[in-house]
Amino acid sequence: MVDVKHSKRQQGNSNRKKLTIFGIIFLLITSAFPLMGTAETLPQESHLALDSLNAPIEQMPSNHFLEAPLSTNPWWDTNWHYRTIYNVTGVGNISLSVNFTQLLRNTLHVNNKTFDNTTIVIVRFYPNGTNVVVNATWFNESTNFHNRTNARGTLIWRVAASSLYHVYFDVLENRGTRNPTTENPTLIASGSVHATVVTTQGWWPGYTTSFETFYPPPKTLDVQVYTTALATNLTAQVLFNGSLNFTRPLNTLDSLHWNMTIKNLTKIGDWTIRIIGYDDAGYQTAPLTVGFYIGKPDLVATRIDAPNVTYKGSNITVTAHLIALNTTVEHVDVTLKIDNLNVATQKNLTIQKNQNKSVELPWENVTKGIHNVSFTILYHLDSNLGNNIKWKLVTVEGVPDLFVLNISVTPTPVNEGNPVAITALIRNKGDGNATNYTIVLYCEQNQNNQTMLYIQSKNTTTFDLKKNLSTNITLTWPKTIYGKANFNGEWAIGIKILNNTQTPDKNITNNKKPLYHVLRVIAAERNPPALTNLEFLSSLEVGDQQLIRVKATDASGIDTVVISMKTQNKTYVNATMTAIENNRYEYLFTPIQISRYDITITATDLSPNKNQSIITGYFVVTADQTPPTITYYGVNPLKQLPNRPVEIRCIVTDYSGIRSVEVAIQFPDNQVETHVMNNPPSDTKYVYEKTYETTGKYGFTITVKDKLGNPITTDEKTFWITDHLDDTDSDGMPDDWEERYGLNPYDPNDASQDQDGDDITNIEEYQQGTNPIKKQAYSSEIMDRLQQNWVYLVTSLIVLTIIILLALYGLRRRTP
């Protein structure tokens, strides 16, 4: 298509078609409106209902679903294909910079089409659903405006009130009758008006057909769809169990109403129809998707809940549990039957696919006897009627009459904290057996110990008792207490059998009984523990360990010793102290804050009263002033050849952290170099490695500073660079030879010295093989050498003799 670039006045004059008004009436249905683009967050002051514009897809947990966003903002005119929705607040004339080329390309994915800048229409949307066209508008094209490549300009319109405003626009390639908009070029921005983009969206399709959750086979489906704008093509993808089965185009006579017929659906399973629409410009709608099941559902009764035993005349609730397999099912009835007689029904239930459903059914005024209680699922299209029923037997007893005959107590008196057993004699004088009844023990101190309110429960249990029988039931008060001082340890006792709709009693006046002036509790000691010998450091540095000790004693023994510490900024530490020997307790603590720490230690004894004592104190934690700790430093190797690596290492720790580790190396010529030692992340080992050319003795020290600037420097250590590893000081004399004669293997100057004063230097003595510490005459020296080397001399003579003998032997053999 040839690029279009001309004025709106020329386009308006050339347009000779008559203005036609189409009345479009849309049925109000919950349709699928695919939204394009993303909406900015709306300001809080907006009073408009906008949630529906960005509503999420609602998909039922079944095979039946309608996959598309919901919208309450209807499309204004089927001749326009795209719109941007603004949330506008205020009153006046609003001016917005709009780049329609970007909206078409980036948001709507409509590329290389010709923007129709003469037919922009702005429609105000009212909360009641009414659309009203705004008459005062103007789109002022930019200087370099181009319909295909740069459709950019300023859009101005009059805002009468805060509302949603829909800006409808289109491209020339799309079908439809769009008359030029009458504009007002005199409009200028005015008033206090603000706008936020809600979304930019294109037209969408929607189903007119109402779908069921399932269809028995064979099924012929007549699928009808409408589009909110004139469309070019609608194509349906039909999927079976998630895989594409076939594709089919939809038919239309007016580009707005579409239909297709799918015949003879017989394959049992989940079917999905996905419809995608296109317009002439190539805009593609989001898929309009619906799912359903071909086949029949299988409704399964999974469980029935009802009491095993109940009582005549009571009202109970029976709970039916069921599940729908294959598909969601609507209009399901569930009926409760007692001995095959219908007594209750829940109708028109919806059972979601693969979701357990519970249905409560009332059974009123039950009659005595053993009854068959069942529920039945009623649905005429169920594929398997054999699993629609669940039943159980329920025994309905006559109403018991439980009578508390007597109460006994043992032991009495009882020491505080010890248990006491109360035994009640119960008789069932009623018409039925009592099952799972609850009996409660009460112990109270009321007015003059002559009243029982049955409110201070001490223990409870359940029991069964057949009619016309008696039984003893014992309940224990596990830890007795002395109670109020004016009662002198005396307690009233009460036994009561509880009643409700599931545990009725024919005569409730005799199912409880009090007992007075029998139970007496002897008071336990009330002396608090003794806390003494509190020990701790009154001041320490942050990161140092604080060992807190205390002595706790009590005649009954110590249950717990708890320490609580509070800093000035309200930080709390609570812990249980550890028991050690001789009634001592301790707690080891490492403070991490510079602050005053207030200590509270609470000791609780083992008496029934849990008597307590408290002791307090405080200590102060100051800043770290301690230098780092160097646990190791050294060099490897101690002797090394020139140009071979030497590694200096150290291991350093400090609570505040390490700021720097530096090594100072003194060379043989006394020059000093300082280097930073490196360490891997989260490691305490620091390393510096280097090669050296000059032979001789090297010294080094390591200086470490923590993050607070506290320094520490090591003593000096040494290493050697030598030409021969067996001659450390490189003086020409091996280390072991120097050590043998008392020379210093680490002093190169002793090579030129004359240790024995015989005018022969030590190096010459080594080279001649003489003793450097023994002065000798020439003859004596010869004898000394013979003594030192007699083994070599004797060996040489023996070898020479053997050679001569072998030579003579050879000559004799050659003589004829």
C-alpha positions in Angstrom: 0.0 0.0 0.0 1.3 3.5 -0.9 2.1 5.7 2.2 -0.6 8.1 3.0 0.2 11.6 4.2 -2.3 14.3 3.7 -4.3 16.8 5.8 -7.5 15.8 7.6 -9.2 18.7 5.8 -8.5 17.2 2.4 -9.6 13.8 3.6 -12.8 15.2 5.0 -13.5 17.0 1.7 -12.9 13.9 -0.3 -15.1 11.8 1.7 -18.5 11.9 0.0 -20.2 9.1 1.8 -23.3 9.8 3.7 -23.2 9.7 7.5 -25.0 6.5 8.7 -25.9 5.8 12.3 -26.0 2.1 13.3 -27.9 1.2 16.4 -25.9 -1.6 18.1 -27.7 -3.5 20.8 -25.6 -6.0 22.8 -27.1 -8.7 25.0 -25.7 -8.3 28.6 -23.9 -11.6 29.0 -20.7 -12.5 30.9 -18.5 -12.7 27.8 -14.8 -13.1 27.2 -13.1 -9.8 26.5 -9.4 -10.2 25.8 -7.5 -7.2 27.1 -4.3 -6.1 25.4 -1.4 -4.4 27.0 -0.9 -3.6 30.7 -2.7 -1.0 32.8 -0.9 1.4 35.1 -2.0 1.4 38.8 -4.9 3.7 39.2 -4.7 6.5 41.7 -6.4 5.9 45.1 -8.6 8.9 44.7 -10.4 7.4 41.7 -14.0 6.5 42.5 -14.6 4.5 39.4 -15.2 0.8 39.3 -12.2 -0.4 37.3 -11.6 -3.9 38.7 -13.5 -5.6 36.0 -11.2 -4.3 33.3 -8.3 -6.3 34.6 -10.2 -9.2 36.1 -8.2 -12.5 36.1 -9.3 -15.5 34.1 -11.6 -17.6 36.1 -11.2 -21.2 35.3 -13.2 -23.8 37.2 -11.3 -26.9 38.5 -13.1 -29.1 36.0 -13.1 -29.8 32.3 -15.6 -27.1 31.7 -14.3 -23.5 31.6 -14.5 -20.3 29.8 -11.1 -18.8 29.4 -11.2 -15.0 28.9 -11.1 -11.9 31.0 -14.4 -10.4 32.0 -15.3 -6.8 31.2 -18.2 -4.5 32.0 -17.1 -1.9 29.5 -19.0 -2.6 26.3 -17.5 -1.8 22.9 -18.9 1.4 21.5 -19.1 0.8 17.7 -18.4 -2.2 15.5 -16.6 -0.1 12.9 -13.8 0.8 15.2 -11.2 -1.9 16.1 -8.9 -0.5 18.8 -9.2 1.7 21.9 -7.1 3.1 24.8 -8.9 3.5 28.1 -7.9 6.4 30.4 -9.0 7.1 34.0 -9.4 10.8 34.1 -9.9 12.9 37.2 -10.8 16.6 37.4 -12.6 19.1 35.1 -11.2 21.0 32.2 -9.4 20.4 28.9 -6.9 17.6 29.1 -3.9 17.4 26.7 -2.0 14.1 26.2 0.9 13.2 23.9 0.0 10.0 22.1 2.1 7.9 19.7 -0.4 5.7 17.8 2.3 4.0 15.8 3.8 2.7 19.0 0.4 1.6 20.3 -0.3 -0.3 17.1 3.1 -1.9 16.8 4.1 -2.6 20.4 0.8 -3.2 22.2 -1.6 -4.4 19.5 1.1 -6.0 17.2 -0.3 -4.3 14.1 2.6 -3.6 11.9 3.1 -1.5 8.7 -0.4 -0.2 8.6 -1.8 3.2 7.9 -3.2 5.0 11.0 -6.4 6.8 10.3 -5.9 10.2 12.0 -9.3 11.6 10.8 -11.6 9.2 12.7 -10.4 9.4 16.3 -13.4 9.3 18.6 -13.4 9.9 22.3 -16.3 8.2 24.3 -17.1 8.9 28.0 -18.1 5.7 29.8 -20.6 6.2 32.7 -20.8 3.8 35.7 -24.3 2.8 34.6 -22.8 1.4 31.3 -23.8 4.4 29.1 -21.4 5.5 26.3 -21.5 9.2 25.3 -19.3 10.7 22.5 -17.3 13.7 23.5 -17.9 16.5 20.9 -15.0 18.9 21.8 -11.8 17.1 20.7 -8.7 17.8 18.6 -5.7 15.7 17.5 -2.8 18.0 16.7 -0.3 16.1 14.6 3.4 16.5 15.3 5.6 18.4 12.8 7.1 15.1 11.4 3.8 13.2 11.6 3.5 10.2 9.3 0.5 7.8 9.2 2.6 4.7 8.9 5.9 5.5 10.7 5.3 8.3 13.1 1.6 8.8 13.9 2.4 11.0 16.9 0.6 14.1 18.2 -1.2 15.8 21.0 -4.8 14.7 21.8 -7.0 17.3 23.5 -10.5 16.9 24.7 -13.0 18.5 27.1 -13.4 16.7 30.4 -16.8 17.4 32.0 -16.3 15.2 35.1 -14.1 12.5 36.4 -14.8 9.3 34.4 -13.4 6.6 32.2 -12.7 7.9 28.7 -12.3 5.5 25.7 -10.2 6.8 22.8 -11.2 4.7 19.7 -8.9 4.6 16.7 -8.3 2.5 13.6 -6.2 2.0 10.5 -7.3 2.5 6.9 -6.8 -1.2 6.0 -9.6 -2.3 8.3 -13.2 -2.6 7.0 -16.0 -0.5 8.4 -17.6 2.9 7.9 -15.8 5.5 9.9 -16.7 9.1 9.1 -14.2 11.9 9.9 -14.5 13.4 13.3 -15.4 17.1 13.6 -12.6 18.6 15.6 -12.1 21.9 17.5 -8.5 23.2 16.7 -9.0 26.1 19.3 -8.9 23.7 22.2 -6.1 24.3 24.7 -5.3 22.6 28.0 -7.0 24.1 31.0 -8.2 23.2 34.5 -6.7 20.6 36.8 -7.1 17.4 35.0 -5.1 14.2 35.4 -5.2 11.0 33.4 -3.8 7.5 33.9 -3.7 4.8 31.2 -5.8 1.8 32.1 -5.2 -0.4 29.1 -4.9 -0.4 25.3 -7.0 -3.2 23.7 -8.4 -4.4 20.5 -11.8 -5.9 19.7 -12.7 -9.4 20.9 -15.0 -12.3 20.2 -17.5 -13.8 22.6 -19.7 -16.9 22.7 -23.4 -16.6 22.1 -23.8 -20.3 22.7 -24.2 -21.5 26.2 -22.2 -24.7 26.9 -23.0 -27.6 29.2 -20.3 -29.2 31.3 -20.7 -32.4 29.4 -22.6 -34.0 26.5 -23.5 -37.7 26.0 -22.2 -39.0 22.7 -22.8 -38.7 19.9 -23.1 -34.9 20.0 -23.5 -32.2 17.4 -22.6 -28.8 18.6 -23.8 -25.5 17.0 -21.2 -23.0 18.0 -22.2 -19.3 17.7 -19.9 -16.4 18.3 -20.1 -12.6 18.0 -17.3 -10.1 17.5 -17.3 -6.5 18.9 -15.9 -5.2 15.6 -16.0 -6.2 12.0 -13.7 -9.2 11.7 -12.1 -10.8 8.7 -11.7 -14.3 9.9 -12.5 -16.5 12.9 -10.8 -19.9 13.2 -11.6 -22.7 15.7 -9.0 -25.1 17.0 -10.7 -28.2 18.4 -8.6 -30.1 20.9 -9.2 -33.6 22.4 -7.5 -34.4 25.7 -5.2 -31.4 25.2 -4.0 -32.3 21.7 -5.2 -30.6 18.5 -7.8 -32.7 16.8 -8.8 -30.5 13.9 -9.1 -26.8 12.8 -12.2 -25.2 11.2 -13.1 -21.7 10.1 -16.3 -20.1 11.2 -18.9 -18.7 8.8 -20.4 -15.3 8.7 -22.7 -13.1 6.6 -22.0 -9.7 8.2 -18.5 -10.1 9.7 -20.0 -9.8 13.2 -22.0 -13.0 13.8 -20.2 -16.2 13.3 -21.1 -19.9 13.5 -19.9 -23.4 12.8 -21.3 -26.9 13.4 -19.3 -29.7 14.9 -21.0 -33.0 14.1 -20.9 -36.4 15.6 -18.6 -35.9 18.6 -18.2 -39.5 19.9 -14.8 -39.8 21.4 -15.0 -40.0 25.2 -12.8 -37.4 26.9 -12.1 -33.7 27.4 -12.8 -31.4 24.4 -11.7 -27.8 24.1 -12.6 -25.2 21.5 -10.2 -22.3 21.1 -11.3 -19.5 18.7 -8.9 -16.9 17.4 -10.0 -13.9 15.4 -8.3 -11.6 12.9 -9.1 -8.3 11.3 -7.9 -6.9 8.0 -4.9 -5.2 9.6 -3.7 -8.5 11.0 -4.6 -7.9 14.6 -5.0 -11.3 16.4 -7.4 -11.7 19.4 -6.5 -13.7 22.5 -7.9 -17.2 22.3 -11.6 -17.5 23.3 -11.6 -20.9 25.0 -14.3 -23.2 26.3 -14.0 -26.8 27.5 -16.5 -29.6 28.0 -16.6 -33.4 28.3 -18.0 -35.9 25.8 -19.3 -38.8 27.8 -21.2 -39.3 31.0 -20.1 -38.4 34.5 -19.4 -40.9 37.2 -20.8 -39.8 40.6 -19.3 -41.8 43.4 -20.5 -42.1 47.0 -17.3 -42.2 49.0 -18.2 -42.1 52.7 -21.1 -41.7 55.1 -20.6 -40.1 58.5 -23.1 -40.7 61.3 -22.7 -41.7 65.0 -22.5 -45.4 65.7 -24.8 -44.9 68.6 -27.4 -42.3 69.2 -30.5 -41.9 71.4 -34.2 -42.0 70.9 -35.8 -38.6 70.1 -32.5 -36.9 69.2 -31.8 -35.0 66.0 -28.6 -36.0 64.2 -26.8 -34.9 61.1 -25.7 -37.4 58.5 -22.9 -36.3 56.3 -22.7 -37.7 52.7 -19.4 -37.5 50.9 -19.3 -37.8 47.2 -17.1 -37.0 44.2 -17.7 -36.4 40.4 -15.4 -38.2 38.0 -14.9 -37.2 34.4 -16.7 -33.9 34.5 -18.5 -31.3 36.7 -22.1 -32.2 37.2 -25.0 -29.9 37.9 -28.6 -30.5 39.2 -27.6 -33.5 41.4 -29.9 -34.7 44.2 -28.7 -36.5 47.3 -31.3 -38.4 49.4 -31.0 -39.7 52.9 -32.8 -43.0 53.6 -33.5 -44.7 56.9 -34.4 -48.3 56.5 -35.0 -47.6 52.8 -37.4 -44.7 53.6 -36.6 -41.2 52.3 -36.3 -38.8 55.2 -34.3 -35.9 53.7 -33.1 -34.6 50.2 -30.7 -32.0 49.0 -31.5 -30.9 45.5 -29.9 -29.2 42.5 -26.3 -29.6 43.8 -23.3 -28.8 41.6 -20.5 -31.3 42.1 -17.1 -30.1 40.7 -14.9 -32.5 38.9 -12.5 -34.4 41.1 -13.4 -32.4 44.2 -14.8 -34.0 47.3 -18.2 -32.7 48.1 -19.8 -33.0 51.6 -23.6 -32.8 51.9 -25.3 -32.6 55.3 -28.7 -34.4 55.7 -30.9 -34.1 58.8 -32.3 -37.1 60.6 -34.8 -35.9 63.1 -36.6 -37.6 66.1 -34.9 -40.9 65.7 -36.6 -44.1 66.9 -35.2 -46.9 69.1 -33.6 -49.8 67.3 -30.8 -50.7 64.8 -31.3 -48.7 61.6 -29.8 -48.9 58.1 -28.8 -45.4 57.3 -27.8 -44.7 53.7 -27.6 -41.9 51.1 -28.2 -42.2 47.4 -27.0 -40.0 44.6 -29.7 -39.3 42.1 -28.7 -38.2 38.6 -30.3 -39.6 35.4 -27.1 -39.5 33.2 -24.7 -41.2 35.7 -22.5 -43.7 33.9 -22.2 -46.1 36.8 -25.2 -46.4 39.1 -23.5 -49.1 41.2 -21.4 -46.7 43.2 -24.1 -44.2 44.1 -25.0 -45.5 47.5 -23.2 -45.6 50.9 -24.7 -47.0 54.1 -24.0 -47.9 57.7 -25.8 -49.4 60.7 -26.7 -46.9 63.5 -27.9 -48.1 66.9 -30.6 -45.9 68.5 -30.8 -46.5 72.2 -33.4 -45.6 74.8 -32.5 -42.6 76.9 -30.3 -43.6 79.9 -30.8 -42.3 83.4 -27.3 -42.0 85.0 -27.3 -41.6 88.7 -24.3 -40.6 90.8 -24.8 -42.7 94.0 -21.6 -42.1 96.0 -18.2 -40.4 96.1 -15.1 -41.5 97.9 -11.6 -39.9 98.3 -8.2 -41.4 98.9 -5.9 -40.4 100.4 -7.0 -37.7 102.8 -5.4 -35.6 104.0 -2.9 -35.3 101.1 0.3 -33.4 100.9 0.2 -30.4 98.6 1.5 -31.4 95.1 0.6 -35.1 95.5 -2.3 -36.7 93.6 -5.6 -37.6 95.1 -8.1 -40.1 93.6 -11.9 -39.5 93.7 -14.0 -42.5 92.9 -17.7 -42.1 91.9 -20.3 -44.9 91.9 -22.6 -44.5 88.9 -25.7 -46.5 88.1 -27.8 -46.5 84.8 -31.5 -46.6 85.7 -32.7 -45.6 82.2 -34.1 -47.4 79.1 -31.0 -47.6 77.1 -27.2 -48.2 77.2 -25.0 -45.1 77.8 -22.1 -44.9 75.3 -19.3 -42.4 75.3 -20.6 -40.2 78.1 -18.4 -37.7 79.8 -17.8 -37.4 83.5 -16.0 -34.5 85.1 -14.2 -34.0 88.5 -14.5 -30.6 90.1 -12.6 -29.3 93.2 -13.6 -25.9 94.5 -13.3 -23.6 97.5 -16.5 -21.6 97.7 -18.5 -19.9 100.5 -17.8 -21.7 103.8 -17.0 -24.7 101.6 -20.7 -25.6 101.5 -21.5 -24.9 97.8 -20.4 -26.5 94.5 -20.6 -24.4 91.4 -19.2 -27.1 89.0 -16.8 -24.7 87.3 -13.3 -25.6 88.5 -12.6 -28.8 86.5 -9.6 -30.9 87.6 -10.0 -34.0 85.4 -12.4 -35.7 82.9 -12.9 -39.0 81.2 -15.5 -40.9 79.1 -17.3 -44.1 79.9 -19.9 -46.6 78.7 -22.6 -48.1 81.0 -25.3 -50.6 80.0 -28.8 -50.1 81.5 -29.5 -51.5 84.9 -25.8 -51.8 85.8 -23.4 -49.9 88.1 -19.8 -49.0 87.8 -17.0 -47.2 89.7 -15.2 -44.5 87.9 -12.0 -43.0 89.4 -10.7 -39.5 88.5 -7.4 -38.1 89.7 -6.5 -34.6 90.7 -2.8 -35.0 89.7 -1.2 -32.0 91.6 -3.2 -30.8 94.5 -2.8 -27.3 95.9 -3.4 -25.8 99.3 -5.5 -23.0 97.9 -6.9 -20.0 99.7 -5.5 -19.5 103.2 -8.9 -19.1 105.0 -10.0 -22.5 103.8 -7.0 -24.2 105.6 -6.5 -26.6 102.7 -10.1 -27.9 102.6 -11.8 -28.5 99.3 -15.3 -29.4 98.2 -15.6 -32.2 95.6 -18.1 -32.5 92.8 -18.8 -35.2 90.2 -21.0 -34.4 87.2 -22.0 -36.3 84.1 -22.3 -34.0 81.1 -25.4 -34.1 78.8 -26.0 -32.8 75.3 -28.1 -33.8 72.2 -25.8 -36.8 71.6 -25.6 -37.9 75.2 -29.1 -37.2 76.7 -30.2 -38.1 80.2 -33.7 -38.9 81.2 -33.3 -37.2 84.7 -30.6 -34.5 84.8 -31.2 -33.8 88.5 -29.3 -37.0 89.7 -26.3 -36.9 87.3 -24.2 -34.8 89.6 -23.2 -35.0 93.3 -21.1 -32.8 95.7 -19.0 -33.9 98.7 -18.0 -31.5 101.5 -15.5 -31.5 104.4 -13.6 -34.6 103.2 -10.6 -33.5 101.1 -7.9 -31.6 103.0 -4.6 -30.6 101.5 -1.5 -30.2 103.8 0.4 -27.1 102.7 3.9 -27.5 101.3 6.8 -25.3 102.3 6.8 -21.7 100.9 10.4 -20.8 101.5 12.0 -19.3 98.3 15.3 -20.7 97.1 18.6 -19.1 98.2 20.6 -17.4 95.5 24.2 -16.5 96.4 27.7 -16.2 95.1 26.8 -14.3 91.9 30.0 -14.1 89.8 30.8 -12.3 86.5 33.1 -9.8 84.9 32.0 -6.3 85.7 33.5 -5.0 82.5 34.6 -6.6 79.3 35.1 -5.9 75.6 32.6 -6.6 72.9 33.2 -10.1 71.6 34.8 -11.4 74.8 33.1 -14.2 76.6 31.2 -13.5 79.9 30.9 -16.5 82.2 28.1 -15.8 84.8 27.9 -18.1 87.8 25.5 -18.3 90.7 24.8 -20.7 93.6 21.1 -21.8 94.1 19.9 -24.0 97.0 16.6 -25.1 98.4 15.3 -27.8 100.7 13.0 -29.1 98.0 15.6 -28.9 95.3 16.0 -26.5 92.3 13.7 -26.9 89.3 15.1 -24.2 87.0 17.5 -21.2 87.1 16.7 -18.7 84.4 18.8 -15.7 83.4 17.4 -12.7 81.7 19.6 -9.9 80.3 18.5 -6.5 79.0 20.6 -3.9 77.2 20.0 -0.2 77.0 18.3 -0.4 73.7 15.8 -3.0 75.1 17.4 -6.0 73.5 16.6 -9.1 75.7 18.4 -12.4 76.2 16.6 -15.2 78.1 18.2 -18.6 78.7 18.3 -21.4 81.2 21.5 -21.7 83.2 23.4 -25.0 83.2 23.7 -26.9 86.5 27.3 -27.9 87.5 28.7 -29.3 90.7 28.0 -28.0 94.3 24.6 -26.3 93.5 26.4 -24.0 91.0 24.8 -22.8 87.8 26.5 -21.0 84.9 25.8 -19.4 81.6 28.4 -18.5 79.0 27.6 -15.5 76.9 29.3 -13.5 74.2 28.0 -9.9 74.1 27.8 -8.3 70.6 26.6 -4.9 71.7 28.4 -2.0 73.4 26.0 -1.4 76.3 25.2 -1.9 79.9 23.7 -5.3 80.5 21.2 -5.7 83.4 21.1 -9.2 84.8 18.1 -10.9 86.4 18.4 -14.4 87.6 15.3 -16.3 88.8 15.5 -19.6 90.6 12.4 -21.8 90.9 12.3 -24.7 93.5 10.7 -28.1 93.1 8.0 -27.5 95.7 4.4 -27.6 94.6 4.2 -23.9 95.0 7.2 -23.3 92.7 8.7 -20.8 95.0 11.0 -18.3 93.3 14.0 -16.0 94.2 15.6 -13.3 92.2 19.1 -11.9 92.2 20.2 -9.0 90.0 23.4 -7.3 88.8 24.9 -5.6 85.7 28.0 -5.4 83.7 29.3 -3.1 81.0 30.5 -4.0 77.6 33.0 -1.6 76.0 34.5 -1.3 72.5 37.0 -3.8 71.2 40.5 -2.6 72.2 42.3 -5.9 72.0 44.6 -6.4 69.0 44.0 -9.3 66.7 45.2 -12.8 67.7 47.9 -14.4 65.5 47.7 -18.1 66.1 50.4 -19.0 63.5 52.9 -17.4 61.2 55.8 -18.8 59.3 57.5 -19.3 55.9 57.7 -22.3 53.6 60.3 -23.3 52.7 63.0 -22.0 55.1 65.6 -22.4 52.3 64.8 -21.9 48.7 66.7 -21.6 45.4 66.8 -18.3 43.5 63.7 -17.5 41.4 61.7 -20.2 43.1 58.5 -19.3 45.2 58.6 -18.6 48.9 55.3 -18.5 50.7 54.8 -16.5 54.0 51.6 -17.4 55.9 49.7 -16.4 59.0 46.4 -17.2 60.7 44.6 -14.3 62.2 41.3 -13.8 64.1 39.6 -10.8 65.7 36.0 -10.3 66.9 35.8 -6.9 65.1 37.1 -8.2 61.9 40.5 -7.8 60.1 41.2 -4.5 58.3 44.7 -5.3 57.0 47.5 -7.8 57.1 51.0 -6.7 55.9 54.3 -8.4 55.7 57.6 -6.4 55.9 60.5 -8.2 54.3 64.1 -7.2 54.9 66.5 -8.2 52.0 70.1 -9.2 52.5 71.2 -5.6 51.6 69.0 -4.3 54.5 66.4 -2.9 52.1 62.8 -3.3 53.3 59.6 -4.0 51.3 56.1 -4.0 52.6 53.3 -6.1 50.9 49.7 -6.8 51.6 48.9 -10.4 52.4 45.7 -11.8 50.8 43.2 -14.3 52.0 40.2 -16.2 50.4 36.7 -14.9 51.4 35.6 -15.9 54.9 39.1 -17.5 55.6 41.4 -16.6 58.5 44.6 -17.6 56.6 46.6 -14.9 54.9 49.3 -15.6 52.3 52.0 -13.7 50.5 54.1 -15.5 47.8 57.1 -14.2 45.9 60.3 -15.3 44.2 63.8 -13.8 45.0 67.0 -13.5 42.9 69.5 -12.4 45.5 71.0 -15.1 47.7 71.3 -14.5 51.4 69.4 -14.1 54.6 65.9 -12.5 54.5 63.9 -11.4 57.6 60.2 -10.7 57.9 57.6 -9.4 60.4 53.8 -9.3 60.0 51.6 -6.4 61.2 47.9 -7.0 61.6 45.2 -4.4 62.3 41.5 -5.0 63.1 38.7 -2.9 61.9 38.9 -0.7 64.9 42.6 0.0 64.2 44.1 -2.1 67.0 47.5 -3.3 65.7 49.9 -6.2 66.5 53.3 -7.0 65.0 55.0 -10.4 65.2 58.6 -11.1 66.1 61.0 -11.4 63.2 61.5 -14.7 61.4 64.0 -15.5 58.6 64.4 -17.5 55.5 67.4 -18.0 53.1 67.8 -17.9 49.3 70.8 -20.1 48.4 72.4 -21.5 45.3 72.6 -25.0 46.9 70.0 -26.2 49.4 72.7 -28.0 51.4 74.7 -24.8 51.8 72.4 -22.3 53.4 74.7 -19.3 53.6 76.3 -20.0 50.1 79.8 -19.8 51.5 81.0 -22.9 49.7 81.0 -25.1 52.8 78.1 -27.6 53.2 75.9 -27.1 56.3 76.6 -30.6 57.7 80.4 -30.0 57.4 80.1 -26.6 59.2 78.0 -28.1 61.9 80.5 -31.0 62.3 83.3 -28.6 63.1 81.3 -26.1 65.1 81.0 -23.5 62.3 77.8 -21.5 61.7 76.0 -22.7 58.5 74.0 -19.4 58.6 77.2 -17.1 58.6 78.9 -16.7 55.2 81.7 -14.8 56.8 83.2 -17.8 58.6 84.5 -19.2 55.2 87.3 -16.7 55.3 88.2 -17.2 58.9 91.0 -19.4 60.2 89.5 -21.3 63.1 92.7 -23.2 64.1 95.2 -20.5 63.3 97.3 -22.6 60.9 97.1 -19.9 58.1 94.7 -22.0 56.2 91.1 -20.6 56.0 88.0 -22.7 56.7 87.0 -22.9 53.1 90.6 -24.0 52.2 90.4 -26.6 55.0 87.2 -27.9 53.5 88.6 -28.0 50.0 91.8 -29.8 51.2 89.9 -32.2 53.3 91.7 -31.1 56.5 90.4 -30.4 60.0 89.6 -26.7 60.4 89.8 -26.8 64.1 93.2 -28.7 64.5 96.5 -27.0 63.8 99.2 -29.6 62.5 102.8 -29.7 61.1 103.4 -31.0 57.5 104.5 -34.5 58.5 101.8 -34.7 61.1 99.4 -33.5 58.6 100.4 -36.3 56.2 99.9 -38.9 58.9 96.6 -37.3 59.9 95.4 -37.6 56.3 96.6 -41.2 56.1 94.7 -41.9 59.3 91.6 -40.3 57.9 91.9 -42.0 54.6 93.4 -45.5 55.4 90.4 -47.3 54.2 90.7 -45.8 50.7 94.5 -46.5 50.7 94.1 -50.2 51.6 91.4 -50.7 49.1 93.5 -49.2 46.4 96.5 -51.5 47.2 94.3 -54.6 47.1 92.8 -53.6 43.7 96.3 -52.9 42.3 97.6 -56.3 43.6 94.6 -58.2 41.9 95.3 -56.4 38.6 99.0 -57.4 38.7 98.1 -61.0 39.4 95.6 -61.2 36.7 98.1 -59.7 34.2 100.8 -62.3 35.2 98.3 -65.1 34.9 97.5 -64.0 31.4 101.1 -63.9 30.3 101.7 -67.4 31.5 98.8 -68.8 29.6 100.1 -67.3 26.4 103.6 -68.9 26.9 103.7 -72.2 24.9 
